[in-house]
């Protein structure tokens, strides 16, 4: 059985990937057109990015505590960093959920059953995450009081692990389904069939990223459940450093899906696609004049609804 410190190499790799995703997201925002920076959804994206950057920096600082050969000047430096990490992590999660809900509201409206269903899933995630983080904070208080060396040794983490597992499962569904629903709203109005939509999104756009986000959340859920029954080991302990990786992938995926994928789908539909594409040239030509007029009106309305989401990039 390996020592618990064996979690550090993969955890550092997670942070490296997270930094790469955050850097790409930053370059995406920096190179955006000036008009886009005035939109609420863009500004909220910037806020979410800042929270994820801070959370990632805290994780790197915590890992540095384990790998650094130099003594630290303060005894309780590590638990303070962990406490800050829990707080910023909740802020990052709430901001990302708000970002996804704002985008859904633009295309579905607040009265849509899809919007309320996804809101319910997101709300369930928050209901599990907040008490889980509260118990984790109390576990760190136990460290301050000298009861345990690490917060994971506290018995408070047993129910916290169950809550974290449920929260990650709900958040994975919420993130993936929100983005898929957003693109489906556009694809359906442009004439996509279900098969054509899946082909376009999964193979030509962001399908793999959605699966990665969902898979990472399922992995953390599995680790949390395992820790609930068997305690932490060098494998399950990695789950504490996977959340920032998920947030970093989510923020970049949000930008790609909101701006690049949406623009590409609309542009391809306007100019006509190849015969092997889900929406082929023959499909477009077979549309009646009234259907074409409806589609044109939709494009105009879509441009107005997006309010700086796609057209500014």
N, C-alpha and C positions, 0 to 999 in steps of 0.2 A: 504494500500500500504506500503510495507516494505521500510525501508531506504536503500540508495544505499550501505551502508556498509554490507548489507546482502550477497553481492557477495563474501565476504572473505572466509567463510567456504568451499564452493565448490571449490573455486580457490586454496586454500591450499591443498585440496585433489588432484587436478590436478597436482600440483607440486610434491606431494608425489609419485604419480604414475610415473611421468616423471623421478624422481630420481631413482626409482626402475628399470625402463627400461634402463636408462643410466648406472646404476651399472651393470646390466646384460650384456649390450653391452661391457662395459669395461672388465669384466671378460672373455668374449668371445675373445676379442682381446689379452688380456694378456696371455691366455692359448693357443693361436694359435702357430703353429709351426714357428720356427725361419725363415724358408725360405719365408713364406708368407709375412713377414714384409718388404721384399724388393720390393714387387709389388706396382705399382702406385695406384691401386684401394684400396689397404689396407691403404696406407699412406693418400689417400684422405678421406677414412673413418675416420681416426684418426683426421684429420682437421675438418671434419664435426662434429664429436663428441665433440671436444673442443668448437666449436661455440655454439652448443646446450647446453653444460654445462654452459657456460658463460651466455647465454640467460636465462636459468633456474635460475641461481643464481641472476640475475638482477630482475626477477619476484618475487623471494622470498624476495629480499631486498625491493622491492616496497610494497609488502604486509606487510612486517614488519613495514613500515612507518605508516600503518593504525592501526595495532594491538598493537604496542609498547606503553606503558603508559609513556615512558620517553620523555622529550623534545629533539628535534634534534638541533645540534649546528649551522646548517646553514639553512637559510630560503628557499633557492631554491634547497635543496637536492633532493626532490622528482622529480621535473621536469627534473633535470639532469639525474637521474636514468631512467626516462621514455625515454629521448632522447637516452641514451646509449642502452636501450632495443630495440628501433626501428632500430638503426644501426646494432646491432649484429643480430637481427632477419632477416634482409635482407641478411646478410652474411651467416647465417645458411641456409636460403632458397636457395640461389644461389649455395652453396656448395652441398646441397642434390640433387639439380637438375643436377649438373655436375656429381655427383656420379652415378646417375641413367642413364644418357646419356652415360657415359663411358662404363658401363656394357652393355647397348644396342648395342653400336658400336662394342663390341667384338663379339657378336653373330649375329648381323644383317648386320653390315657394314654401312658405311656412305651413300651409294647409295640406301639403302633400303627404300621403301615408308613408312614402319612402323616407321623407325627411324625418318624420316622427319615429319611424322604426329605427333608423340609424341614431337618432338622438337618444332613444331608449337604450340602445347598446352602449353608446358613449357614456350615458349617465350611469349605467350599471358598472362600467369600468371605473368611473370616478368613485362610486359608492364602495367599491372593493379597495381601491388604491389608497384613499385617504385614511381609513382606519388602519390599513396595513402599514402605512408610513408612520402613523401615530404610534403604533406599537413598536416599530423599529426605532423611533426617537426615544421612547421610554427605555428600550434596550440599551441605547447609548448612554442614557442617564445612569443606568446600572454600572456602566463602565466608569463614568465619572465618580461614582460613589465607591469604586473599588471592588465591586462584587464579582466582576468578570473581567477577563483580559480583553475579550472581543465581544462585540454586540451579538454575534451569532451564537455565543454560548448561553445567552439569556433565554430562559423558558418562554419569554414573551414572543420570541421569534417563531415558535411553533404555530400559533394561530396566524401570525403575520405571514408566514409562508403560504398558508392556504389562501389568504386574501390576495397576496401577490399573484399566485397562480391564476385565480379567477380573473383578476384585473388584466393580466397580460393576455389571457384568452379573449376577453371581450375587446380589448384594445386592438388586437390583431385583426379581428373581424371588422371592427369599426373602420380602421384605416384602409384595409383592402376594399371593403364594400363601398366606402365613400368615394374612393377614386374611380372604381368601376362604374358606380351609378352616375357619377359626373360625366364620364365619357359616353356612357350609354344614352344619356339624355341628348347628347349631341348626335351620336350615331343614328339613333332611332329616327330623329327628325330629318336626317339626311338620307334616309332610305336603307339603312343597314338592316339585314336580317340578323337573327340571333347568332347564327353560324358565322355570318360575315363579320359581325361585331367582334366575336371571340377571336377570329382569325386576325383581324386588323390590330386589335389591342395586344393579344398575346404574342404575335410573331413580328409585327411591324413597330410596336411602340413599347409600352411599359409593363407588359404582362409578367415578365420575369421579375421585375422589381417588386410588384405586388406579391408575388409568391415568396420572394425572399423575406419581405416584411412579415408576412403571415407565418412563414416557417420559423423565423427567429423568435416571434412571440410564442409559438407553440413549444419551441425549445426551452425558453425561459419557464413556461408553465410546467413543463415536464421536470425541469430542475427544481422548481419550487415545491412541487408535489413530492419529489424524491427526498428533498431536505425535510419536508414535513414528517415523513415516516422514518427516515434513516439518519437525519442530521446532515450537516455539510461535509463535503470532502473537496478535494482539489478540482473536481469536475463541476459539481453543482455550485461551488463558490464563484465560478466564472460568470454566473447569471447576473451578479451585481455590476458587471462591467459591460454587459451586452445591451442594456437599456439605452445608453447614450449612442451606441452604434445604430440601434433602431431609429432613434429620433433623427440622427444625421441622415440616414437613408430616406426617412419619411419627408424631411424638409426639402431635399433635392428632388425626390419623386413628385412632391406636390408642385414644385416649380415646373418640372418637365411636363407633367400631365396637364397643368393649368394653361401653360403657354405654348410649348413646342408641339405636343401631341394634338391638342385642340386645333391649333393653326394648321398643322399638316393635314389632318383629317378633312377640314373644311376646304383647304386649297386643292387637295386631290379630288374632292367631290365636284368642285367647280370646273376644273379643267378636264375631267374625265380620266378614268383609271385604265390600266391594262386589262385585257380580256380575262386574265387569270385572277384578278383581284375580286374581293367580295362584292364591290360595287363596280361593275364593268361598264365599258362604253356602251354596250348593247342595252344595259339596264337604264342608263341615263337617257339614251335615245328613245327608249320605249315609253318614257314618261309622257303623259299627255300634257297639253298646254296648260291646263288648269293645275296639274300637279307641279309642273315646272314653276308656275307663278307662285304656288303655295311655298315651294322650297325657296324661291327668291325672297319672298316676304319673311320667311323664317330667318334667312341669313341676315336680313336687315335688322329684324328684332333681336337676333342673337348678338349682333354687334352692339346694339344699344344696351342690352342686358349686361353684357360682360363688363362694361364700365371700366375699361382699361386693363382687362385681364389678358386678352389675347392680342388685340389689335396694336398694342403699344410695343410688342416685341417683334 
